[in-house]
Amino acid sequence: MNLIALIIGLFLERLVTHLLHLREPRWLDAYFDWGLARSRNVGAWLQTVAVIAIILLPVSPILLVAVGFRDVLNELPYLLFAILLLIFSLGPRDLQEEVRGFCDARSKGDEEEIGRSAKELTESDFPRDPGERKLAVEEAVLYQAVNRIFAVVFWFMVLGPVGAWMFRVTDLFRRRKSYEAARLREKNDAAAAAGDSIYWIHGLLIWIPSRLLAIGYAIAGSFDGAFSAWRAYAKAKRSELRFYGKTKELLAAVGRGSLEEIRDDLLDEDPQVCSARAAIRLVQRALFVWVFAIAVLTLLGWAV
């Protein structure tokens, strides 16, 4: 049943892109800000417990519906419930539309829109150097795919609608924490560095999906290039980043290695546009690989 809900949900999500602003639950921002303020000056373990509680509170109504009405949510009612939750758990913004917006801004030479759309993708200030810009957007697309799509799909298949919504709440909390930390850094506030429990929890939730996505990139793109990049990354001196930061490095390295053939088809375009479009094409191909693999596993009885 989850496979059917997944296929229908992904299809419907592409049809209702004009309604995607509805799945940006800004009303959670105030709740996250309240939680961040309360958990900022406590010990590491207590902070972790607090962050888990903050995540579980918005998830609990969905869990209660799924558990309390499991005898009622059979067949069609469950299918509709699962599709609705999946659509609202993906994103919150459409990665393909954001890449298209960035490419259109590049074509028009609209620097303000370029900076705005790139900042949404990278979740940081956009570099001024053209080479760094190209790399930043490419890496952002390859990494954001796991946050926007693939981790949601993974947890949906593992835990159903509750798993998909749990991950979305966790990622929204992480995004809000990143935004708040950046705002405090601009004010030279020492509190900007406080509290990274949400990054650890988010990192744990994407650890398996990100490795499976890296394999998906390899299958969907240049297999040899991807695994050469993966081996080179494994042999190279590890960075100072914590494990949740290394996930981004891995996806960027394997993704770039997978892009060799796709990028060759777009060499006549602006380098930054070429990188962005090649990356989103790889993401789309990897999603097809995932859905096909899930379908095969379901038919074999290895998936829900």
Order of alpha helices (4+ residues) and beta strands (2+ residues): alpha-alpha-alpha-alpha-alpha-alpha-alpha-alpha-alpha-alpha-alpha-alpha-alpha-alpha
